[in-house]
Amino acid sequence: MRIEPYLQFNGNCAQALQYYRQHLHGTDLCLMPFRGSPGQEQVKEDWYDKIMHGSVQLGPTMLMGSDGGCTEDGAKGMSGSSVCLTLDTPEQAERAFDALARDGTIQMPLEETFWAKRFGMLKDQFGVAWMVNCLKEPA
């Protein structure tokens, strides 16, 4: 069993998934617009080129997203949840945290904690809340 996040964006899904692919070393980027799909009838014409479904492979996890299902005031579904990104080394955690924090808001700086070599929290430029984690070895 796997749990894989499905994020709702408010018109910038393509930019977000492309950013994650580039800065989190993802692969297999897939972007399917509303245009030409059965979903085209459910959106206004200026949204035809927005993303009905998208995904990017990040290690063993597929991160998925869409521009659909959002309200005028943004992706309210993001409230009260975070995507936790666990990395193997402090250096990887630092690179990922720095990339995600660019043009975002740091909520807790990346630092050593009692359970992690590095842990930090932020909201990225796309409004997604992230926890970046590099665990300590069990005692």
N, C-alpha and C positions, 0 to 999 in steps of 0.2 A: 504494500500500500504506500502511496505517496500523496502528500498534500502539496498542490501547486497553486500559487496565487493567481487570481484573475483580477486585474486592476481595471477600474473604470476611469477613463480620462475625459476631459472636457474639450476635445478637439485637438489635442496634441499627442495622441497615442503614438503616431508614427515617429515623431521626434523623440519621445521618451524611449521607446524600444530600440531605436537606432543608437541613442546615447548609451543605453545599458549594454548593447552588443559591443560597442566600441570600447567603453571604459571598464566593463566588467568581463571582458574577453569572452563574449558570447558567440554563439554560432547559430546557423540555421534560422536567420531572421525571416519571418513570414508576415506579410502585411496584405490583408484582403480588404479593399475598400467596399463601401456600400454600392458604388457604381457597378451595374451589371449583375447584381445579386438580387435575390428575392427581397432582401432588406432595403433595397433602394426605394421601394414604395413607402417605407415607413419613416423616411427622413426628408427634410426640405432639400431642394436642389443644391443649395450651397454646402451641404454636407455629403454629397455624392462621393467625394474623394476622401472623406474621413474614413477611419478604420472601423469596419464592422467586426473584424477579428484579427488579432495579431499575436505573434509569439516570438520568443527568442530563447534559445537553449543556453542556460547558465550552469555549467557543470552538469550534474545529474538532474537538475531541476529545470522544468520549462516554466518561464514566466509569461503569462498571457495577459492580454488587455484588449480594450475596445474603447471607441469614442461613443458608443451607444449607451443608453440608460442613464445619462447624466441630466441634471437639472440645470436651469439657467445660472444658478449660483455655484456651480462646480460639482465636483465628485464628492458628495456628502458621505458616501460609503467608505471613504478613506478614514473618517474620524473614528478614533477608538481602536485602531489596529495598526500594526507595523509589519513590514517584511523584515525578517531576521536573516541576515547574510552571514554565514559562518565560514571563516577562512582558516587555512592551515597555519599560516605564519603571521607574526606581527607586521612584517613588511607588506604582505598582501592586504592585510586589514587596513593599514595606513593608506595604501594606494587607493583602495576601494572607497574608504571614508572620504579622502580628499576629493575624489572624482564626484561622489554623490553630493558632497557638501557645496560644490561649486555652484554659486548663485542660489543656494538653498539657505536653510536656517539650522544651525547646530543647536541641539537641545541639551546634549551632554557631550563634552569633548571626548575624543578617543583617548583612553588611558587604561592603565592596569587596574584591575579590581580584584577582589578576593577570589573570584571564580574564573577570571579571564586574564590572559596576557594583554589583551586589548578589548575594550568595549566602549562603544559610543552610540549616541542616538542623534538623528537629524531628520529634517524634512527636506527633500530635494526640490529642485527648481520646478518639478512637475506636480508637486503637492503630495508626493508619496513619502510616508514615514518609514524610516529604515532604522534597524538596530544592526550594527556591525560588530561581530563577535569573533574573537580568536581565543579559544578555550585553553586553560591550563591543563597540564597532564594530571590525571587523577592521582591522588596521594597513595 
